[in-house]
């Protein structure tokens, strides 16, 4: 009975916040402009505070350099396997390889990880996220541009990378942690003020993100049959790569357990920004449906992880 209560205490807030988001859309409690504003607050203010704190308090080793590189390679491999699967299954959409790679960590991953394992362990997840964030902001966007009519320039990619609040927060956090400046702040007794600020600003991130995800989630309108092939392909690729990364990390760093972070990362849907790059309305509908279906599966997998402990 106690175990059931523990699982319910983890899953119920997530489900309730998603349902509240759906109700807000259905009843018109929040307009689209309002939910877009909440997304900007969550992704550009609250989430960077989470990342700044996570990377500032991390103890840096060789693994902290290797893990992001491994995750970058994982994303490239997932894209390549998605392209192979597209040809073998004869799937028509040019976006299939992009549905099989990348992870929506910002708008969903951090919220779910914090709900499962606590905000104090979010640095484990951030280690993995760094590699996929760099992939999404660089190679992912280049490949998307090459497959469509509008090709981003190197200057546009660099500007997007350098002005992203998430990237700025990660760089600042790494500088604070890797240079020992944060430890110096602790010795001087001023780290508490820094922690109080980041904790206060990041406190609503999970609720804001899940509310926005729920607002955009319309399970009844998902054409499951049309999107099933791409979703099943992604699930298969993620299972293979999750096992491969787990074995690799265990072989080189047996004392470090990143299994929890890996489990959450590999159940996440593709990046929610994907429909922005669709040229045709039909493509946007297809991508939005695939992302919604993937999100439903992510929430189901989250419940399984919560039950498994």
N, C-alpha and C positions, 0 to 999 in steps of 0.2 A: 504493500500500500504506500509506504514511504517513497519507493522508487517511482511509482505512478505519479505521485504528487510532484516529485522533482522534475519529471519529464513534462508534466502539464505546466509547471511554472516556467519552463523554458519555451515550450511551443505555443502556449496560449497567448502570451503578449504579442508574439509575431503574428499569429493568425488574427487576433483581435485588431491589431493596427492595420493589417491588410484589409480586413472587412470594413473598418472605419473609412479607409481610403476609397473603397468601392462605393460605400454609401454616400460619401461626399460628392463623388462624380454623379451617381444616379439621382441624388436629390438636389444637385446644384448648390450644395453648401459652399463649395469652393469652385471658382471658375478656373478655366485652363490657365489664365494669366497668373492666378494665385499659386497654382501648383508648380508652374514654371519658376516662379520666384522662390518657392520653398526648395526646389531642386538646386537653384543657384546658391542659396544659403547653405544647404547641406554639403554640396560638393566643393564650393569655393571658399567656405569659411569654417564650418564645423569639421569636415573631414581633414582638411589640412592641419588643423589643430591636433587631431588624433595622430596623424603621420609625423608631425614635428616632435611630439612627445615620444612616440614609439622609437624613432630613429635616434633621438637624443639620448635615450636611456639604454640603448643597445650596446652590448660589449662586442667590439669589432674584432673578428678573426678572419683567417683566410676563407672560411666557409661563407662569411658575409659578402665576399666578393664572388665566390664561385656559384652560390645559389641563384642570384639574379641572372648570371650568365646561363645557367642550366635552364631556368624558366624561359629565358629569351629563346633558347634553342628548342624548348618544348613547344612554344607557340609557332615557331617556324615549321617544326615537324608536323604539328597538327594541321597547319594550313596546307602543307604538301600532301598529307594523307587525305585531307578533305578534297583536294583536287583530283587525286587518284580515285577516291570513292565516287566523286561526281561522274567521272568518265565510265567507271565500271557499272554504276547503277543507272547511267544515262539520265541524270537529273538535269533539267533545262536551265535553271537559274545560275547566272554567273556568280551569285553571292554564296553558293553552297560552301566553298572553301573558307569563306569568312565567317560562316555560321559554325564551323568546326574548330575555330581557334579563338584565342582571346578569352578574357574572363571579366565579368562585370563585378569587379571587386569594390569599386568606389561606391556605386549605388546600391549594392546588396551584400557583398562579401564581408565587409567590416562589421556591418550590423549583425549579420548572422553569427560570425565568429565571436563577437563580443557577447551575444546572448548565450552562446553555448559555453564558452570557456572564460569569459571575463575580460574586461578591458585591460587588466594588468598583463595579459599574455598576448596582446595584439601585435607586439613586435615580432612574434613568430610568423604571423600572417603577413606582416609588412615585408619581411625578408623575401618571401615568395612574390609578393605583389610588385616589388621594384622591377624585376625582370620583365614581367608582362606589361607593366605600365610603359616602360621604355619601348617595348615592341609595338604597342598600340599607337604611341605617339610618333613613331618613326616608320618602321617597315610596313606595318599594317596599313597606314594611311597612304604610303607610296604605292603599295600593291592595289589598294582600292582605286586610287587615281588611275593607275595603268589599265585597270579593267573597265573603266567608265569613260565618259566623254570629257570630263574636267580633270585635268592632271595637275596636282598641286606642285608648286615650285619649291625648290630647296629653301628659299627665303621664307615662304609661308610655313613650311614644316618647322624651320628653326624658330620662327616667331611664336608659333603655337606651343612649341616645347618650352621656350624660355619664359613665356608669360603665363603658363599654366600654374595656378595656385598649388596644385598637387605636387608638381615637379619642384617648385620653389620650396615648399614645405619639406619635401624629402631631402633636397640638397642642404637646406639649413639644418635639418635634424642630423644628417650625416656629419656635417662640419662640427656641430656641437658635440656629438658623441665620439667621433673618430679622433678629433684633436685633443680630447680630454677637457674641453672647456666646460662641459656640463658637470664633470666631476669636480672641477675647480669651483664651480658655482655651489656645489654641495658642500665643499670644504669651507666656503665663505659664508654658508648659511643662507644663501639667496635662491637656491634651487627651489625651495618651497613656494616662493612667490611665482616662479616660472610654472611649476606644476599646477598651482591653483588656477592660473590663467588658462592654461591649455585644458585642464579638466573641466572648467566652467564653460568654456566655449564649445568643447566637444560633447558635452553631456547630452544634448538633444539629438545627436547625429543618427542614432539607430531609429528613433521614433519618426524623425523627419523623412529619412530614406524609405522606411517601410510604408509610411503613409503615401508617399509619392508613387511607390511601386504598386500599391493597392489601387490607387486612383487610375493607373493606366492598365490595370489587369481586368480583362473581360473574358473569363473562361468560356462563357456560353457562345461567344462569337468566333472562337478559334476553329478554323477548318483543319481538324486533327489529321484527316487522311492526306490532305495536300502537303502538310508540313512534316508528316511522320518520318519520311525517308531521311530528310536532313537531320532530324532530331535523333533518330536511331543511329545514324552514322556518327554524329557527335558523341553520343554516349559510348559507343564502341571505341572510338579513338581515345576518349578521356580515360576509359578503364585501362587500356593498354599503356598509355603514357603515365598514368598515376602509378601503376605497378613498376614501370621502368624507373621513374624518378625515385620512388621509395627504395628500391633495391640499390640504386646508385648512391643515394645519401647514406644508407645503412652501411654500404661497403667502405665509404671514405670517412664517415663521421658516425661511427656506431654509438657514441655516447650522447649524441644530440637527437632528440625525438621531435621531428616536425610532422609526424603523421596526422595530428589534429588539423594543422594548418593546410596540409595537402588535401585532406578529405574535404574540407570546406571549399578550397580553391577549385577542385576538380568537379564539384557538383554545380558550380555557378553557370549561368547562361552566358552567351556571347555578349560583347559590349552593346549597351543599349543605344549607342550613337549610330549604329549601322544603318537604320532607315534613312538617315540624313543624306547618305551617299547614293540613294536610289534615284534614278532618272525618271522612271515611269511610275504612275500611281499604282499599277498592278504590282510592281516590285516592292513598293512601300507597304502595301497590304500584306504581301507574302512575308516580308521580313518582320513586320510588327506581329503577325500571327505566330511566326516561328519563335520570336523572342518571348511572347506571352506564354506559349506552350512550354518553352524551356524554363521559364520562371516558375510555372506551376510544378514542374518536375523537381526543380531545385527546392521548393518549399516542402515537397513530399520527402525528398532525400534528407533535408534538414531534420524533419521529424524522426526519420530513421536514425540519424546520428545522435539525436537527443535521447532516443530510447536505448541506443547501444551504449551510451555513456562515454 
